[in-house]
Amino acid sequence: MALKIFLVEDESVVREGLRDNIPWEQFGYQFVGEAGDGEMALPLIRKTKPDVLITDIKMPFMDGLTLSHIVGQEFPEMKIIIISGYDDFEYARQAIKVGVEQYLLKPITRRNLQKALTEVKEKVESEQEQKNYMNKFRDEMHDYEQFVLRNFFEKVFAGQLSIQEIYEEAQKHSLNMNAPCYNLVLIDVQGKGEKRKSWETCQKCYEELMRFLMRFPNYYLVFRWNVNVYGIMIQGEEETIAERTNKCLEGMEQICRQYEEEIDWYAAAGSAVERFSLLSDCYRKLNHVFGYRFFEPSKHIISEEAAEGKAPEGGEGTLETIDMSKVNPELIKSFLAKGQKEEVKDFVSNFLNGIGQALHSKIFWDYLLLNSWFTVLSYIEGLGVTKQEFLQTIRIDNIQKMEISLENMQRYTEELLTQAVALRDKENDSQGRKALKKALAYIEENYMQESLSLNEIAAIMDVTPNYFSAMFSQEMQMTFVEYVTDKRMEKAKQLLLETEMRASEIALAVGYKNPHYFSFVFKKTQGCTPREYRA
């Protein structure tokens, strides 16, 4: 690709001679503009954004050194070539100080200019290549960053780290800890309808959400919370945190509404806190709000007001005032399918909220007991767990003799759901381990294929890429890309030591078509080049 070049020279004869007589395209350049002095050149440079600037050193109004200094500040990647009629060390010294690449003396010969242009072009292309490799490597390691962030936030939200430890860990992950305010948003996206199609739609929706959030890296930090849920930490000033939180929710709604026929989605925001160490409080309240998604499936953005769960107006939870839809067994089924163990307490609290005096009715008490029991039993039998096996996990005896009270009903329901979710997760873990074993065998046979991807293996295993990525990281304590890269590097080191194969041949043998990128990854992960390792 041709590099854009701009020329600044106050002598019109010299400027026109260079413009018209140099075969720019032949040298790999596109001539995009010219000016007679630095002052006239600056706005044109800002408009055309050339890759390379050629400027005379002595000009009226604004000389070449001043122009070079300003350009270097505004466009640090732009390369500058100074042309000068002054063979003076002081000029050369000042040119070096402002970051000039080449210093050519007049009269400029075509040969000298071609040599300078070639060297500059090679440097630009080399820097761009390294930048592209870094971007590709960063993208490949994105899942690793997500895995590390989740572990960090789990500890923060659980209150497992002291303030000093929080700041030390955050510094390791290059997290900004100096914002005046922080907030959290959680979003859950799950497919509905035909399995494969809904998975693909979920993936598209997540990718679009990530692109939206990544546009604002200074105040949105995205991390995966579990298989279907992502978290967003928002930071800002006290007067901007609410605006940024609303902007986040509005962007999510705009994206997710496009896919509503094939996905279920829910989002909730917390209340802003003034210290990073208070995020655990923010998360605890947010998790309670987020749990309300099981009770109002038609509401996609859940507010704190909606989740307050007050008793029906004018009543105290009597049989006449209870909204039976709020104690519908289908809500328990939905929670067992999608809820997490840490959400059980809040779910049960919301489920039983508002029943008040109705519990004094033995009929209503028995209704709740039996419905909860049969709903959970039906679910766990669908997992392949027998009633006898499930009963062995329950730690509450003599249910029929239990004193009628809201506290006892809550304790009983929490126990049922906690054990059912534990059995579900155990079953999922068992299936996950079998799937993981299959995935590891497939990686072992195919890691040398450059096309090997997380999506490819997820499709073979008939699971979503999100699920496979989360499961792989959890079980292996490293991401899929990190694991495959390690496999490739270990094989590459073996071939470097045991064969006479060239680095380019080894690159192909371990899954890299581009030998330069292979060398880049090798040095990044092993701390030396392939040649240095062999030596």
TIPAVEX-421540 format. One record per residue (C-alpha): residue in one letter; x, y, z. Coordinates in steps of 0.5 Angstrom, whole numbers, plus 2048, in hexadecimal, padded with zeros to 3 digits. Layout:
<pts>
AXYZ ...
</pts>
This chain:
<pts>
M800800800 A8038077FE L80580C804 K802813803 I807818803 F807820804 L80C825801 V80E82C804 E813830801 D813838800 E8178387FA S8118367F4 V8168347EF V81982F7F4 R81282D7F6 E80F82C7EF G8168287ED L8158237F3 R80D8237F2 D80D8227EA N81481E7E9 I8148197EF P8108127ED W80D8127F3 E80880C7F2 Q80F8087EF F8128097F6 G80B8077FA Y80980E7FB Q8028127FA F8038197F9 V7FE81D7FD G8008247FE E80582A7FE A806830801 G80A836801 D80C837809 G80A83480F E804838811 M80083680B A80282F80B L80082E812 P7F882E811 L7F982A80A I7FE82580E R7F8824813 K7F382380E T7F781E809 K7FB81A80F P80181880B D80581280D V80B81680B L80D81E80B I813821807 T814828809 D81982D808 I81D82F80E K81D83780D M81683A80B P81384180C F80D841812 M80E83A814 D815836813 G81682F812 L81882E819 T81283181D L80D82D818 S811827819 H810828821 I809829820 V80782381C G80C81F820 Q807821826 E800820822 F80281A81E P808816821 E80881081C M809815816 K810815813 I81481B812 I81981C80C I81D82380D I820826807 S82582C808 G82A830805 Y82E83180B D83382C80D D83382E814 F83482981A E82F82E81E Y82982D819 A82B825819 R82B825820 Q824829821 A82182481B I82381E81F K820821826 V819822822 G81981B820 V81B81C818 E81C815815 Q82181880F Y82581E80E L827820807 L82B825804 K8298297FE P82A8287F8 I8258227F9 T82781D7F4 R8228177F2 R8278127F4 N8278157FB L8208167FC Q81E80F7F9 K82380C7FE A820810804 L81980F802 T81A807801 E81D807808 V81780B80B K812807808 E81680080A K815803811 V80E805811 E80C7FE80E S8107FB814 E80D7FF819 Q8067FE816 E8087F6816 Q80A7F681D K8037FA81F N7FF7F581B Y8027EF81E M8017F2825 N7FA7F4823 K7F97EC821 F7FC7EA827 R7F87EE82C D7F27EC828 E7F47E5829 M7F57E6830 H7EF7E9832 D7EC7E3835 Y7F27E383A E7F17EA83C Q7E97E883D F7EB7E2841 V7F07E6845 L7EB7EC846 R7E57E7849 N7EA7E484E F7EC7EB850 F7E57EE851 E7E27E7854 K7E77E985A V7E57F085A F7DE7EF85A A7DE7E985F G7E27EE864 Q7E87E9864 L7EE7EF863 S7F07F4867 I7F07FB864 Q7F87FB863 E7F77F4860 I7F27F785B Y7F67FC859 E7FC7F8858 E7F87F3854 A7F57F9850 Q7FC7FB84E K7FE7F584C H7F87F5847 S7F97FC845 L7F27FE848 N7F1805849 M7F0806851 N7EF80E851 A7E880F84E P7E4813853 C7DE80E852 Y7DC807850 N7D680384E L7D57FC84B V7D07FA846 L7CE7F2845 I7CB7F083E D7C97E983D V7C77E6836 Q7C57DF834 G7C27DC82E K7BB7DA82D G7B87D5828 E7BC7D1823 K7C27CF827 R7C87D0821 K7C47D781F S7C37DA825 W7CB7D9827 E7CD7DC821 T7C87E2822 C7CB7E282A Q7D27E3827 K7D17E8822 C7CD7EC827 Y7D37EB82C E7D87ED827 E7D47F4825 L7D37F582D M7DB7F582E R7DC7F9828 F7D87FE82B L7DB7FE832 M7E27FE82F R7E180582B F7E1808832 P7E7804836 N7E880A83A Y7E280983E Y7DF80283D L7E37FC83F V7E07F583D F7E17EF840 R7DD7E883F W7DA7E6846 N7D77DF844 V7D57DB83E N7CF7E083C V7D17E6840 Y7D67EC83F G7D77F1843 I7D97F9842 M7DD7FD847 I7DB804845 Q7E080A848 G7DF811848 E7DE81884B E7D8818850 E7D581D84B T7D6818845 I7D5811848 A7CD811848 E7CE813841 R7D380E83F T7CF809842 N7C980B83E K7CD80B838 C7CF804839 L7C880183A E7C5805834 G7CA802830 M7C97FB832 E7C27FC831 Q7C27FF82A I7C77F9828 C7C37F382C R7BC7F5829 Q7BF7F4822 Y7BF7EC824 E7B97EC829 E7B67E6825 E7BB7E1826 I7BE7E482D D7BC7E5834 W7C07EB837 Y7C07EF83D A7C47F4840 A7C57F8847 A7C97FE84A G7CC7FF851 S7CC805855 A7D3809854 V7D880885A E7DE80D85B R7E380885C F7E5802858 S7E67FE85F L7DE7FF860 L7DC7FC859 S7DB7F585D D7D57F9860 C7D37FC85A Y7D37F5857 R7CF7F285D K7C97F785C L7CA7F6854 N7C97EE854 H7C37EF858 V7C07F3853 F7C27EF84D G7BF7E9850 Y7B87EC84F R7B97EA848 F7B67E4849 F7AF7E784C E7AE7EC846 P7B17E9840 S7AD7EE83C K7B27F483F H7B97F483C I7BC7F9840 I7BB7F8847 S7BB7FE84C E7BC7FE853 E7B5801854 A7B27FB850 A7B67F6855 E7B47F985B G7AF7F485C K7AA7F7860 A7A37F4863 P79D7F585E E79A7FC860 G7957FC865 G7967F5867 E79B7F186C G79C7EB868 T7957E8869 L7927E3864 E78D7E8861 T7937ED860 I7997E885D D79B7E8856 M79B7E1855 S79F7E284E K7A57E4853 V7A57DD856 N7A47D9850 P7A87D2850 E7AA7D4849 L7AF7DA84C I7B27D4850 K7B37D0849 S7B67D6846 F7BB7D884C L7BD7D184C A7BF7D1844 K7C27D8844 G7C47DA84C Q7CA7DA84F K7CC7D7856 E7CD7DE859 E7C77E0857 V7C37DB85B K7C27DF861 D7BF7E685D F7BB7E1858 V7B77DE85E S7B67E5862 N7B37E885C F7AF7E185B L7AC7E1862 N7AC7E9862 G7A57EC864 I7A17E5866 G7A17E886D Q79B7E6871 A7997E186B L79E7DC86E H7997DB874 S7957D7870 K7977D0870 I7947CF869 F7997D4866 W79E7D286A D79E7CA868 Y79D7CD861 L7A37D1861 L7A77CB864 L7A47C685F N7A57CA859 S7AC7CC85B W7AE7C485C F7AA7C1856 T7AD7C7851 V7B47C6854 L7B37BE854 S7B17BE84C Y7B77C284B I7BC7BE84E E7B97B884B G7BA7BB844 L7C17BB846 G7C27B4847 V7C27B484F T7BD7B0853 K7B87B2858 Q7BC7AE85D E7C37B185B F7C07B885C L7BD7B7863 Q7C47B5865 T7C67BC864 I7C17C0867 R7C37C286E I7BC7C4871 D7B87BE874 N7B07BD876 I7AE7C2871 Q7A77C1873 K7A87C287B M7AB7C9879 E7A87CF87C I7A57D4878 S7A97DA877 L7AC7DE871 E7B37DD874 N7B27D5873 M7AF7D586C Q7B57D986A R7BA7D586D Y7B67CF86A T7B67D2863 E7BD7D4863 E7BF7CD865 L7BB7CA860 L7BE7CE85A T7C57CF85D Q7C57C785D A7C27C7856 V7C77CC853 A7CC7C8856 L7CA7C2853 R7C97C584C D7D07C884C K7D37C284E E7D07BE848 N7D27C4844 D7D97C3846 S7D97BC845 Q7D67BD83E G7DB7C383D R7E17BE83F K7DF7B983A A7DF7BF835 L7E57C2837 K7E97BB836 K7E67BB82F A7E87C282E L7EF7C1830 A7F07BA82C Y7EE7BF826 I7F37C4828 E7F87BF828 E7F77BC821 N7F67C381E Y7FA7C9822 M7FE7C981C Q7F87CB817 E7F87D3817 S7F17D3816 L7F07D081D S7EB7D4821 L7E77D4827 N7E07D5823 E7E27CF81F I7E37CA825 A7DD7CD828 A7D97CB822 I7DC7C4822 M7DA7C3829 D7D37C6828 V7D47CC82D T7D47D482D P7DB7D782C N7D97DB832 Y7D87D5836 F7DE7D1833 S7E27D7835 A7E07D883C M7E07D083D F7E77CF83A S7EA7D583E Q7E77D2845 E7E97CB844 M7F07CD841 Q7F27D3845 M7F47D683E T7F07D8838 F7EF7D4832 V7F47D982E E7F97D9833 Y7F97D1833 V7FA7D082C T7FF7D582C D8037D2831 K8027CB82D R8057CE827 M80B7D282A E80D7CB82E K80D7C7827 A8117CD824 K8167CD829 Q8177C5828 L8177C6821 L81D7CC822 L8217C7826 E8207C1823 T8207C281B E8237C7816 M81D7CA814 R81D7D1812 A8187D6816 S8137D7811 E8127CF810 I8117CE817 A80C7D4817 L8087D0812 A8097CA816 V8067CD81C G8007D1819 Y8037D7817 K8037D9810 N8067E0811 P80D7DE813 H80E7E5816 Y8087E581A F80B7DE81D S8117E181F F80D7E7822 V8097E2826 F80F7DE828 K8137E482B K80D7E782E T80C7E0832 Q8137DD833 G8177E4834 C81C7E282E T81B7E1826 P81B7DA823 R8227DB821 E8257DD828 Y8217D782B R8247D3826 A82B7D6827 
</pts>
